[in-house]
Amino acid sequence: MAGSTAQGTTASFNGISFTVTGFSFSPPAEQLADMTSVGDLVGANVMVPTGEKTPGTMTIDFIADNTFSNPQDIIGTRASLAIAGPYGITRNVVCTDGSIEAAIGDIIKGTLEFTITDYYGT
């Protein structure tokens, strides 16, 4: 069976486009409330679902180019993120973190982290 490749994947966020070298998603998670009381056994945790979910998250690794090389410029920005390529995905997100890595003679690489604001699971 042949596998799929993410080669040729690009992303666009807030008018900025960049080449994606990898990405990952974490689905929404059930929120839990700690209902442990003083009468429970020592070390026991009584966790009860609240019925609410935390938003999913997305992490994208990218190659910087002349149009985008500083992720600090977009942290806190809310916009649509579109990933094009073998895995076409479009989501409304907030950029929550970003970093770059640079070395002499190497390409500038970075990572962006997003909170997904339009999908909370089923």
N, C-alpha and C positions, 0 to 999 in steps of 0.2 A: 504494500500500500504506500503510495507516495504521500509525503507530508506537504504542508503548506509553508510558505515562507513570507516573512514580513518585508522582504526587500522591496524597495520602491515606495515605502509608506511615507507619507507626508502629513503634516498637521497644520491647521490654521487656527489662530486664536487672536481675537481683537485686531484683525488686520495684519497680523504677523504670520508668515509661513516659515516652516522649518522642516528639516529632514529628520524623521523618527528612526532611531536605532533600536528601540525597544519600548514596550509599554505593558502595564499591568493594571488590572482592575480589582478592587475589593468591593463585594456587594454590600448593600445596606445590611445593617445588623440590628437585631432585636435589642431594644433598650431594656435593661433590668434594674429593678429597685431592690436594694438590700433591706429585707424585712426581718433580719435577725434581731431577736429580742434578748433581754438579759436572762430569760428562762431557758434559752436553748443551750445545748451542750457546748462546752468550751471548744473553740475551733470550728464550730458549725457555721455555715453561711446559708441563709435562706434567701434565695434570689427569686424574685417574682417578675414575669414579663409585664411591662407597662402597656403593651399594645402599640407603642410608638417604635419607630425605627430611626437609627442614625443614618445619615446619608452615605452613599457609597463614595469611594475615593478612586482616583486614577493617578498613576505615576507614568510620566513619559521621559525617556532618555532621548536626547537630540544632539545633532551636530549644529553648532553655531555657524552662521554665515554673515555676510556683510550687512544684512538687514536686521539681524537679531543676534545679540551676543550677551545681553545682560538681563537675566531673569528677574533681578531685583526691581526692574522697571515695571513689571506687570503683577507683582504680588499684591493681592487685595482686589484685583480687577475681576469683575463679573462679566462674562461674555459667553458666546457660543464657541465650543471647541469642536472642530471637524477633523476627523482622521480619515484620510483617503488612501486607498491602496487595497490590498486583499481583505482588510478588515475595515469596512466603512462604518464609522460611528460618528454621530453628532449628538452632543449633549450640552446643556447649559451648565456652566461650572463657575467656580471661583478659584482663582489661583491662590494657593495657600502657602507655597514655599518654592524655592528654586535655588539652584547652585550651578556653578560652572567649574570646569577643571581645564587647566591649560598648562602645557609644557613646551619648552623650546623645541621646535621641529615637529610638533604634533598638532593635530587639529584641536580646536576648542570644542569640548563636549560639555553637556549639561543635563540637568534633571529638573523637571517641573512636577509639582504635586498639585492636584486639584481636588476640590470637594464637588461632587455632582449634586446639582440643585434641582433637577427635574426627574429623578427616578428614585423611588424608595422601595422598590420590589413589589411583589404582588400580595 
